[in-house]
Amino acid sequence: MKRFFCTAMMLICIVIGSVFAQSVKTINFDGVTYQVVTKPAEFILAFKNNNPAAIIYKTNDYLQIGREIMNEAERLNIDVTKVYDPTTLVRADNLQLISRSEVLRLIMPEASIYAPTPVNPINSNIEVYMFNKARPSSSVSRNESANNLLAYFKYVAREWWTTLNVQQRHNRMCDSCYNGISYGDGYLYGYIAGNVIRSWRLWCDNCMKERIQAYINNGISEEGGYFEAEDVRRANDYAK
């Protein structure tokens, strides 16, 4: 009887464990597999444990979810800016990155935002994913990663130039030193996810290589560093 009871309990545990394992949903976006969560506390805890997580919610709850994430991070004494980027949203229905202008319209619906009309505008209360910044560690050396960063940001720049219309295809200035950059040249500090190019700065050769040298010397710096771990991951994935 005792043996039967132990066997039955073991089978129950296996069934419960199997059901729980099947209930853990994951998604893959931009080369990273994320566990899907629904609560801000789970989102923060995953980051604390260095586990990539995506919180799913309706766009109408954007501000509320953001406040709850900030409150939870503050409670745990975590810098919320290191946890997630609130302007990086992905549609749950097709995993398309939502443009920053659309996110701004979501945050400030009464504001006049001048930007190209998005391919898939947010015109209803849809489900979206927002990602934490926890990422798998890399075994690629720092020097190799530095070369990959140069190659990746050159690639992003080339792709960005091609998105410009005829009137926009002219020489630009470096966003750091303000020296000239010929059309098609330079390095774009940003990234490509899906069919959307996210960009922050267009840098000339000298300015980019200065930042790369700082990375070689110091790695990912907590204070004043130019690159994040996510930049290095994307660059190394691009080089594969």
N, C-alpha and C positions, 0 to 999 in steps of 0.2 A: 504493500500500500504506500509506504514511504517512497519507494523507488518510482511508483506511478505518479505520485504527487510532484516529485522533483522533475520528472520528465515533462509533465504537463506545464509546470511553471516555466521550464526552459523553452518550451515551444511557444508559450504566450509571450515571453520576452523577445524571442526571435521575430514573431509576427509584429509586435509593437515596434521593434527596432526597424523592421523592413518598411512598415507604414510611415514611420517618421522619416526614414531616409528618402522615401519616394516623395514626401511632402516638401522637402527642401528644394526650392526652385532656384535655378541659376540661369544667367544669361551671359552671352559672350558679346562684348563690344570692344572694338578697337584693339583686338588681340588679347584682352583680359577677360577671364571668367569671374563673374560677380555672383555672390549669393544675394538673392532678392529678399529684402526685409520690408516691413511695413511700419515699424515704430522708430522714431528718432533715437531712443535709447539703444535699440539694437544696432542702428547705423553707427553710432558713436562707439559702442562696445567693439564692433567688428574692426573699426579703425584702430582702437587701442590695442587689439590683439593682432594687428597687422594682417587682417583678412579683408580682401576686396569685397565690398558690399554695395548694392544698389537699392536705394529706397524708392518704392513705387507709391504714387499718390495722384490725386486729381489736380489739375492746374488751378482750380478754384481754391485749393488748400495751400498754395505755394507759400504765402506769407506766414500762415500759421505753422506749417512744418518747419520753415526757416527759423522762426522764433523758438520752437521747441528744441531744435538742434543746437542753437546757440546757448539756450539755457542749460541743456544737458552737458555741453562742452565746458561751460563756465563752472558748473557744479563739480566736474572732475578735474578742473584746472588745466584744461587742454585748449591750446590756441585754435579757435575754430577755423581760422584761415588755412591752417595746415590739414584740416579734416576734409574739406570739400570746396568745390568751386560752384557757388550758387547760380552762375550763369550757364553752366553746362547741363543742359537738359536734353533727353532723348525720348522721342515718342515711343510708347510701349507697343503700339500696334505695328510699326514697321522699322523700329530701331534707327530712325533717321535723326541726326543731330539737328536741334532747333537753333536757328540763327540767334545771335545775341540781340539783334533788334527786336525779334519776336519776344524774347525773354523780357526785354525792357518794356515792351508794350504790356506784358503780363503784370509787371511790377507797377508800372505807372500808366494805367489805361487812359488817363486824361491828358497825358503829355503828347506833344507833337514830335514824333520821331521820324526823321528823314532817312530812309534806307530803301534799298531795292525791295520790291514785292517778293516775299518768300515763296518757295515752290509749294510748301505745305503749311499755310498759315494756321495759327491756333485760333479757331473760330468756334470752339465749343469746349466744354469741360471734359478734356481728354486725360487719359492716364499717361504719366511720364515717369522716367527713371532719372535719378540723380545719384552720382557715384561718389564714394569716399576715395581718398587718395592713397589708401593702403595698396601696395604693389609687391609682387614676388621679387625677392632679391635676385641680383644678377651676378654671374661668375665672370663676366667680361671685364678685362683689365681697364684701368682708368685711361691709359694712353689709347687703347683701342676704342674705347667709348668716345674719347675726344675726337678721333678721326671720324667716327660714325656721326657725331653731332654736326661736324662741318658738312659732311655729305648730305645729311638729312635736311638741314636748314637751307642748303643750296637747292635741294630738290623742291622744298616747299616754296621757296622764292620763285623758281622757274614755273611751277604750277600756278602760283598767284598771278604772275605777269600775264599768263594766257587768259585769265578770267576778265581782264580789263577790256573795255571797249576801245575803239580806234582813238577816240578823243583823249582817253586816259593813258595811252601808251606813249609816255614821254619819260625823259630822265627824271630821277627823283633825288632827294637829299637823304643822307644817312640820319636816322632818328637819334643818333648819339652825338656825332661830331659835326653834322650838317655839311659834310663834304658831299660832292656830287656822286650819284650812282647811275650809271648808264642803264638804259632800258634793257631788262633781261638779266641784269647782274645783281650782286648783293646776296645777302642771307636774310631770310625771313624767320624771325623768332616766333614760331607758332606751330601749328600742326594741322594735319589733314585727317578728318574722321568722316567716314562715309563719303558724301559728295560735298562736304562743307569744309572750307579752309578757315581755320581760326588763326588769326595773326595778331601780334602785338607790336613788333618793331621790325623795321627794315634797316639792316646794318651793313656797312661797307666791310671790305676784307679786313682792314686793320682793326676795326672795332670788334668784329666777331672773333678774330684770332686773339685779341687781347683778353676777351672773356673766356675763350677756350683755354688759354694759358693759365688763367686764374683757376679754372676747374681742374686742370692737370696738377696744379700746386696744392689746391685745397680740397678738391672733391666737391661734394654737395655741401655747401656752407649753410649753416642754420641762419646766420646773420649776414645779409648783404650778398648772398650767392646769386649768380645769374641764372643758374639752371636748377630745375627740380628733378627729383628721381624719375618723374614721369617723362621728362624730356629725354633723359638717358635711356629709359626703357624703349621709347618710340624709336629713337635713333638706332639702338642695337637691333630692334626687330626689323627695321628698314634694311639693315645691312645683311640680314640673313639670306 
